[in-house]
């Protein structure tokens, strides 16, 4: 009887949510099924709140963007472009609002050959914005664009293990890997790897044409992106707005003021110092999610003096991580430990000894390095809210160890193209990845264009690269865990990354904006898919 009643209530709820019955009929049916009137009315309210409305113009203010941005997915290096890409394009797979991986353009996928071969079966009837039907040839051409010999794609390192990609008919794609990799379906959800239309085996990466919920109408690098709903979008229950506008508003105060005034509907990267104030505004809701976001200060080993091990250790011991969590995050996050794997990620090395601030050890290693004179640290709040303040905290704590740090305030515009991955030491953020292998492959393996520490040739780096490759093929989870622990230890001990803290995503939403019960935390803004997943309340 209970099962029959549950099925009946579920069926009535589906009918109400889809508009096939009205609110009064829905409440009566629940009361007839034995629910109390207040319970039935409350349930009706929840269903209405969770039922997406179609229409409206959505404006999203983002603390990202640069005049050097390009529509080429291979170049995406900030949240503005990530959100742009996922607004107009789709991947073979995606991380859902519940954090689980699920098929996207692939209707299904399966492993063969012990995980050394992966087969993706494409959805049929999917169209690009130019009217072309999606085929396996488009997937092959897209992937080959990123993994080509002359490719400078940030995703090239993710695909180095792929030995062959081939189409098996119009709707089936086969990837052959050097060795088994149980995490490979996660890899193809990377935002650089949105599927583009091909012609004669080639893609036009700057055309901005995809299969996504919105078609780009205009794009001004570092300013805005405007897109209108794709009337032929293949995905049901998604892309609810008539049109969307992404605005690059780097200054956090300007972004928050735009939210408060109603100029924009949503703002990302809220300053922890003003969250309590914003929460008191009657037209604002604060959405906070704990995911993989971490703030870093990468030291490039190919820039003097950071190639010296003792110099790197001196700076690592000079950072008071707890002070940063307290003063920069104001408790909206947790301690880092000089490696990139979040406590939320499987195989996080929780047993790895926490590196504490220690002026004596910092002084010891600094004297052994033989270095003298100021060390430059570039910072801008383009990296994260409070990045300059964080750099000044490092400057102060290092001074107690006799280390002189000169904080260079860099311009916000062009920070990601002129400073990050170029200058010797700077402030940075990483959205993180859902798996250890994906994170390592994105930023730490020798082949990655985004190896922003240039940690490639030391004995420990060579050992790290070997371990990461072996771990991909290891199906024994206990052995794999041991390998990933060692990989994190090697970065912690020898790498060039100072990782003081993991930060929560803090977003401000106008009360006119609604979203599902689950909100993804693999990236901010619902996995950078707010334009697709949210709607007007």
Protein Blocks (a to p, Z undefined) as FASTA:
>chain_A
ZZmmmmmmmmmmmmmmnopacfklmmmmmmmnopafklmmmmmmmmmmmmcceedjdddd
dfedcfkbcfblklgcbfklmmmmmmmpccfbdcdfkopacdfkbmbdcdeehhpaccdd
ddehiacfkopacdfklmmmmmmmmmgmklcbfklmmmmmpmbdcdehjkbccdddfbdc
fklmmmmmpfklpccddeehiacfknopafbfbdcfbdcehiaccddddfkbfbghiajb
fbdcddddfblmlmmmmmmnomambdchiafklmmmmmmpmkbccdddddfbccdddddf
kbcfklpmklmmmmmmmpcfklmmmmmnnopacddehiabdfkbghiafklccddddfkl
mmmmmmmnopacjddddddfklpghklmmmmmmmmmmmmnopacddddddfehklmmmgo
pambdcdddebjabfklmmmmmmpmklmklmnopakbmklmmmmmmmmmmmmpmblklmm
mmmmmmmmmmmmmmmbdcfbccdddddddfkbccdfbdcfkbghhhopmmmmgccZZ
